[in-house]
């Protein structure tokens, strides 16, 4: 589970509640107009749905899961480097055909596909071209999917909030003969605007940002796999393969061999 998404959401709502209390209000006032919440959040989702075909809408639960839980079935980059280094050693000792059984055990479809092409003797230039096309289209799918969906919802949210406020003010104008209720009615009307802006900047746009960050992480991870696959095919020394792939990681995350650690200055 990605705790940063949950922590950020809880922290943001907590700040809003604390500010309301400091201003002399009550957190319960946020929920005194359920119609405003329904219009802003439900309306933003409904308006966004119009922009998407039915087959894409089936992925909405998946987009939420990725934002809150992270992608499934993907190894950590350090684990992938270790696996590719071991395969490089095996390929140098036993040949590329020895990797066929290894490739079938891989849960990562991208890595399995690349290894199978290497085992089948596909030209290295073709392997690179095919896998780069795969990466490029993955980026496009991500942009056209959850990233654009949540970004669009973030744009519609404030607009729906303004619509809710206008509707509320129309109701206020119809009650001008009862001055005692005007204050509360105006406050309720402006709650729609508050929820529109709040939902956009605390839910929809941050979720779009999280999915974009996830996408960039996966693209970098797949480039790592691509370079590892091509290194295997070229028969490079396992140590060179590991050093090359470690370049994709921040220095603090790079896993050094025990011998290298012993040589490092104290």
N, C-alpha and C positions, 0 to 999 in steps of 0.2 A: 504493500500500500504506500502511496506517495503522501507522506504526512504534510508536506509543504502546502498542498492544495487545501487540505482540511484546516491546517493551522492558520493559513492566510484568511480563509473564509470566516473562521471563528473569531480571529483577531479583528478583522474588519467590522463584523457585526458588533463585537464587544465595544469597539471604539465609538461606533454610532450610538450605542446604548449609553455609554458613559457620558458622551457629550450631551445627550438629551437630558440626562440626570443633572449634569452641571449647569445646564441652562434652565433648570427648574421644571423640566417636564417629566414624563413617565414613559418607560419603554412600552407600556401597554398602548400608548397613543399611536405607535406605529401600526398596530393591528386593529384600530378602531374603525377602519373602513375596508373590510375584506374585498369589496367591489373594486377598490383601487389596485389591490394586489392582483386580483384576477385579470383586470384589464391590462395592466402593464406587463406582467409576466406571461399570462396566457395569450394576450394580444401579440406580444413580440414573437412568441413561438409560432402562433398561427400565421403571422405575416411572413415569417421566414420559411415556413413550410410551403407556402405558395410558390417559392422560387425553386423548389426541388422536385424531381420526379419521385414517384412512389418507391422505386427500388432503393433510392438513396435514404429515404426516411427510416428504413429498417435498421440503418446503421446508427441511429441516434443513441440508443442505449449503449452501443459499443463505444461511441465517442466519449460518453460520460465515464464509462469504465476505464478507458485509457487515461483520461484526465485525472481520475482519482486513484486508480490502482496501478497504472503503467502498462506497457505492452506485455503480452504473455508469449512464452515460447522463445524468448531471445536470451542468449547467454550474455553474461557480463563480458565486457571487452577483454579483461585480464584472462578470463577462462578461455575465450576464443583464441587469444594469442598463444596460450599454453597448448591448446589442442592443435593449432596449426604448426607450432614448433615441433611437437611430437610427430605429426604427420610428415613434416619435412625430413625429419631424421629417418622415419620408416621408408619414405620414398627414395631417399639416397641409398639406403641399404638393400631394399627389396624391389625397387622399381615402382612406377606410378600405378601399375595394375594392382599392387598390394593395397591401394587406398579404396578399392571398390567396396569392401566390407565396411570400412570406416565411414564412407560417405552415406551408406544406407542407414547407419545408426544416428546420423545427425538430425536433430529436431528442427533446426533452422532450414527452411526450404531454400533460401537463397544460397547458403553455403553448400547444401546438398546438390543443388543444381550445378553450381560451379565445379564442384569436385567430380561430378559425373561427366561433365564435358572434358575435364582434364583426363580422366580415366579413359574416355572414348577417343582421345587423341585429337580433339578439336584444335585448330590453329590458335595460338595465343592471342593474335590480333582479333580473331572472331570471339574468343572467350571474353576479352575485355569489352568489345563492342556490345555483345549481348547483355552482359551484366551491367554496363553503364546505361543502356536503354532501360533495363529493369529499374535501376535507381532513379533515373529521370522521371519515368512514369509514376513511380511510387510518390515522388515529391509532388507531382501534379495531382494525383489522387488525394493526397493529404490536404492540399490547398483547396481543392474543389469540394472536399468533404467537410469534416468537422471544423477545420479552421475557418472556412468561409461561413459555415452555418452559425457558429457562435459570434463571429464578427458581425454578421448581418443582424442577429438578435440584439447585439449591443447597440446597433444603430437604430433599430426600431423601438427599443425600450423607452428612451426619453421621449420619442415622438408619441408613443402610446400614452405616456404619462401626461403630456400636454393635452392630448385629446380628453383624457380623464378629468383633468383640471377644468377644461372648457365646459365639459358636460356638468361638472359639479357647480360651476359658476352660473350656468343656465338655471340650475335648480335653485341656487341662492337668489337669483333675481326674481324668481317666481314667489319668493317668501319675504319680499321687502316689507309686507304689512305686519310681519312678526319680528321686530328688531331683536328680540331676546335670543333668537336662534341663529342670527347671522354670523356671530363669531365662530361658533362651532361648525357651522355649515361651510364657511370659507376655509377653516383649518382642514376639514375633511377633503375639500376640493383640492387643496394643494398637496395633500398626501399622495395623490396620484403622480404628480411631478416628482416628488421625493422618491417614490418607489421606482419610477422609470429610470431616474439617474442612478439610484442605488443599485438596482439590478444590473444595469449596463456596466457599471464600473467596478462592481464587486463580484459579479457572477459571470456574465456573458463574455466580456472582453478579457478578463483574466483566464477563463477557460480556453479561449482562442489562443492566447499567448502560451498557455501550458502545452496545448497540442502542437503549436509551432515549434516550441523548444523540443518536444518529444520527436517531432519529425526531423529536426536538424541532428539530434542525437542518433537517430536510426540511420540517417544518410551517412554520417561520419562512420558509424559502425559498419555499414555495408561497404564503404570504401576501404576500411581496414580489411574486411574479408576478401575483397577483390584483390588487393595487393598481396595478401597471403596466398590466395589461390594461384595467382600468377607466379609467385615466388616458388611455390611447390612445383609448378609445371616447368620452371626454368632449372630446377634441381639445385637451388641455392643452399648454401650451408645453413643448418638450423640456427646457429648463433646469429648469422646475418639476417635471417628471416625474423628472429625475435627482436633484434635491434631495430630493424626497419618498421615493424608493427608497433613497437613501443613508442615510436615517434608520434603515434596518434593519441597517446595518453598524456595527461599532465604529469610532470616529473614525480609528484608525490604518489601517483598511482602505479608507477612502473615497477614491475616485479623483477628484481635482479637475482642472478644466480648467487649461490653461496660463495663461490669463488670470487665473483666481482665484489661482493660485500666485504670480503676479507681484504681485498686490495684497496678499498676506499679509505681515504685518510680519516683519522679519528677527529 
